Amino acid sequence: MTIRKIGASILLYGMAAAGQGRRGMPNGTPEQIAAIARMNAALAPQTQRLAAVRSDLVAAALAQPRDDAAIRSCAEAVRAAEMELAKARATALAELQSTANRLSVDQIAALAAAGGGPGRGGYRTSMPHATAKQASALIDMATALQNQTQALNMARTQLTSAALNASPDDSVIRSQADAVGD
C-alpha cells in the first residue's frame, strides 16, 4: 500500500470518526480527497519527527531516577516539532487552496476537526504480560493524568486549527505551539 493510500485511509477514518460520514468531508470530491492525501504524505517527515520526540518525552518522563532537565528538554523538542508541523500544514494548505481542488470553509473545518490527518496522536496498544496489579496502577495513573491529557489534546486541536486557518498567523501558531509545550 502506498503512503498516499495510507494517508487517505487515515484521513477518511479520522473524519468518519469525527462524524463526517463515509465520504470523509462535506461534499468532498475524489480529487480533493486525493489532494489531502498528497498533502499528508508530504507532511510525513514532520509527522514522524513529532512522533519520535513525543516518544522521547514519554521515555524521559518515565525514567528513573527522574531527570527534570531531560523532561524539559524533551518537552521543548515536542513544542518545536509541533510548531514545525503546524507551519508545514499551513504552507501545504495554502498550496492546496491555490489549486482547482480548493477546500470550502466547511471542508477546512472538517479537516481540522479530524486533526489534519496523520500525526495527531499515537496508537494505543495493550501491554503484554502485565499483571493485574500493574494494569491497575496504569489505570490509576491514566485517571490521575486525565485533566492534563485533555488540556494537551485541546492545545493540539487549537494548534491544528491555527495552522489550517485560511490566513495563518505565525504568532498565533507560535502561541498555540507554546501551549502544547506547556
Secondary structure as UniProt FT lines:
FT   HELIX           3..17
FT   TURN            18..19
FT   TURN            22..23
FT   TURN            26..27
FT   HELIX           30..42
FT   HELIX           44..62
FT   HELIX           68..97
FT   TURN            100..101
FT   HELIX           105..113
FT   TURN            114..116
FT   TURN            118..119
FT   TURN            128..129
FT   HELIX           132..144
FT   HELIX           146..163
FT   HELIX           170..181
//
